[in-house]
Amino acid sequence: MNTVPKRSPLFWISAAAGWALIGWGARGVLHHHVDTRPGQLARFLLGGALAHDLLLAPVVLLTGVLLARSVPGRWRAPIQAALLISGTLILFAYPLLRGYGRVLRNPTSLPHNYSANLLVVIAAVVVGTAAVTLINATRRRHVK
């Protein structure tokens, strides 16, 4: 018996609104082609999808398996949180690290050292995670 779930009107309204926004964005990319560089954008999006499916997802899964097998239970959640936050930061910073928004005649287009800044933020995540983990461990000892 083939049962297809019925969709509410809210689903169809939100789907139509979503597709309208996608269409508006695609129109903007094509209309402002000098600034948006559609060919480079298509390569970036396709490359990102391939990188996710062929590289990122397997690495995340393998890391999760190794983490589950090698790290004791009470340390697992903080390490997972630090890895999740750090991975998200790296993905967010990737276009800046690669210089995708750089304009040759505009030195203020990407004015910072994004590699060094990313390392500082990831170090802060690691230090913060370690501090919270140690505080929680000392609290558990005092409660017992």
Kinemage of the C-alpha trace (Angstrom):
@kinemage 1
@onewidth
@group {chain A} dominant
@subgroup {mainchain}
@vectorlist {calphas} color= white
{ca met a 1} P 0.000 0.000 0.000
{ca asn a 2} L 1.526 3.267 -1.139
{ca thr a 3} L 0.747 6.092 1.263
{ca val a 4} L 1.942 9.546 0.382
{ca pro a 5} L 1.711 12.005 3.275
{ca lys a 6} L -0.565 14.939 2.616
{ca arg a 7} L 1.044 18.357 2.765
{ca ser a 8} L -0.638 21.218 4.540
{ca pro a 9} L -1.269 24.539 2.801
{ca leu a 10} L 1.499 26.067 4.932
{ca phe a 11} L 3.984 23.646 3.347
{ca trp a 12} L 3.017 24.708 -0.170
{ca ile a 13} L 3.049 28.410 0.730
{ca ser a 14} L 6.524 28.138 2.258
{ca ala a 15} L 7.759 26.023 -0.679
{ca ala a 16} L 6.494 28.627 -3.155
{ca ala a 17} L 8.091 31.421 -1.130
{ca gly a 18} L 11.377 29.510 -0.988
{ca trp a 19} L 11.446 28.910 -4.735
{ca ala a 20} L 10.567 32.551 -5.342
{ca leu a 21} L 13.555 33.615 -3.207
{ca ile a 22} L 15.827 31.184 -5.046
{ca gly a 23} L 14.611 32.581 -8.370
{ca trp a 24} L 15.153 36.143 -7.187
{ca gly a 25} L 18.700 35.253 -6.085
{ca ala a 26} L 19.479 33.513 -9.394
{ca arg a 27} L 18.144 36.532 -11.277
{ca gly a 28} L 20.381 38.792 -9.184
{ca val a 29} L 23.421 36.616 -9.869
{ca leu a 30} L 22.797 36.780 -13.619
{ca his a 31} L 21.784 40.449 -13.684
{ca his a 32} L 24.880 41.564 -11.743
{ca his a 33} L 27.209 39.130 -13.535
{ca val a 34} L 30.196 41.492 -13.413
{ca asp a 35} L 30.200 41.446 -9.612
{ca thr a 36} L 28.870 37.935 -8.970
{ca arg a 37} L 30.890 36.058 -11.618
{ca pro a 38} L 28.323 33.294 -12.288
{ca gly a 39} L 30.894 30.835 -13.658
{ca gln a 40} L 33.037 31.070 -10.546
{ca leu a 41} L 29.933 30.880 -8.345
{ca ala a 42} L 28.736 27.721 -10.139
{ca arg a 43} L 32.179 26.119 -9.740
{ca phe a 44} L 32.213 27.098 -6.069
{ca leu a 45} L 28.752 25.634 -5.429
{ca leu a 46} L 29.406 22.444 -7.407
{ca gly a 47} L 32.836 22.080 -5.840
{ca gly a 48} L 31.326 22.622 -2.413
{ca ala a 49} L 28.725 19.914 -2.995
{ca leu a 50} L 31.364 17.473 -4.235
{ca ala a 51} L 33.761 18.363 -1.428
{ca his a 52} L 30.982 17.795 1.085
{ca asp a 53} L 29.901 14.436 -0.286
{ca leu a 54} L 33.316 13.026 -1.147
{ca leu a 55} L 35.522 14.536 1.548
{ca leu a 56} L 33.800 16.334 4.400
{ca ala a 57} L 31.019 13.854 5.235
{ca pro a 58} L 33.321 10.792 5.283
{ca val a 59} L 35.892 12.643 7.429
{ca val a 60} L 33.195 13.720 9.894
{ca leu a 61} L 31.785 10.186 10.091
{ca leu a 62} L 35.217 8.624 10.550
{ca thr a 63} L 36.103 11.189 13.209
{ca gly a 64} L 32.846 10.455 15.026
{ca val a 65} L 33.519 6.706 15.003
{ca leu a 66} L 37.089 7.169 16.225
{ca leu a 67} L 35.936 9.614 18.885
{ca ala a 68} L 33.239 7.240 20.126
{ca arg a 69} L 35.728 4.370 20.365
{ca ser a 70} L 38.661 6.193 21.941
{ca val a 71} L 37.334 8.966 24.203
{ca pro a 72} L 35.721 8.247 27.600
{ca gly a 73} L 32.049 9.150 27.878
{ca arg a 74} L 32.373 12.220 30.098
{ca trp a 75} L 34.922 13.848 27.750
{ca arg a 76} L 33.127 12.946 24.530
{ca ala a 77} L 30.455 15.686 24.538
{ca pro a 78} L 32.857 18.619 25.106
{ca ile a 79} L 35.235 17.345 22.420
{ca gln a 80} L 32.339 16.856 20.014
{ca ala a 81} L 31.141 20.400 20.732
{ca ala a 82} L 34.615 21.877 20.169
{ca leu a 83} L 35.011 19.951 16.911
{ca leu a 84} L 31.558 20.968 15.706
{ca ile a 85} L 32.165 24.650 16.472
{ca ser a 86} L 35.664 24.582 14.966
{ca gly a 87} L 34.462 22.819 11.826
{ca thr a 88} L 31.668 25.345 11.377
{ca leu a 89} L 34.132 28.207 11.812
{ca ile a 90} L 36.467 26.709 9.207
{ca leu a 91} L 33.633 26.236 6.719
{ca phe a 92} L 32.412 29.786 7.311
{ca ala a 93} L 35.918 31.236 6.915
{ca tyr a 94} L 36.871 29.155 3.851
{ca pro a 95} L 35.832 31.748 1.220
{ca leu a 96} L 37.753 34.421 3.125
{ca leu a 97} L 40.812 32.205 3.452
{ca arg a 98} L 40.739 31.509 -0.292
{ca gly a 99} L 40.275 35.225 -1.062
{ca tyr a 100} L 37.135 34.784 -3.159
{ca gly a 101} L 35.983 38.356 -2.510
{ca arg a 102} L 39.316 40.007 -3.234
{ca val a 103} L 39.298 42.841 -5.772
{ca leu a 104} L 42.670 43.751 -7.253
{ca arg a 105} L 42.260 47.514 -7.238
{ca asn a 106} L 40.536 47.663 -3.854
{ca pro a 107} L 42.884 46.848 -0.955
{ca thr a 108} L 40.031 47.127 1.539
{ca ser a 109} L 37.988 44.299 -0.001
{ca leu a 110} L 39.578 41.656 2.275
{ca pro a 111} L 41.718 43.706 4.663
{ca his a 112} L 42.486 41.162 7.424
{ca asn a 113} L 44.752 38.178 7.954
{ca tyr a 114} L 41.944 35.632 8.032
{ca ser a 115} L 44.223 32.627 8.614
{ca ala a 116} L 45.672 34.097 11.792
{ca asn a 117} L 42.250 35.259 12.969
{ca leu a 118} L 40.781 31.797 12.408
{ca leu a 119} L 43.571 30.209 14.439
{ca val a 120} L 42.954 32.671 17.276
{ca val a 121} L 39.220 31.924 17.321
{ca ile a 122} L 39.769 28.143 17.206
{ca ala a 123} L 42.305 28.467 20.033
{ca ala a 124} L 39.673 30.367 22.032
{ca val a 125} L 37.179 27.566 21.375
{ca val a 126} L 39.678 24.940 22.556
{ca val a 127} L 40.632 26.932 25.667
{ca gly a 128} L 36.978 27.661 26.472
{ca thr a 129} L 36.006 24.029 26.020
{ca ala a 130} L 38.878 22.878 28.219
{ca ala a 131} L 37.952 25.411 30.911
{ca val a 132} L 34.284 24.414 30.936
{ca thr a 133} L 35.208 20.719 30.999
{ca leu a 134} L 37.598 21.188 33.915
{ca ile a 135} L 35.082 23.287 35.839
{ca asn a 136} L 32.411 20.625 35.347
{ca ala a 137} L 34.845 17.896 36.421
{ca thr a 138} L 35.765 19.732 39.651
{ca arg a 139} L 32.088 20.384 40.414
{ca arg a 140} L 31.313 16.677 40.035
{ca arg a 141} L 34.129 15.809 42.449
{ca his a 142} L 32.826 18.264 45.073
{ca val a 143} L 29.232 17.047 44.729
{ca lys a 144} L 30.195 13.424 45.393
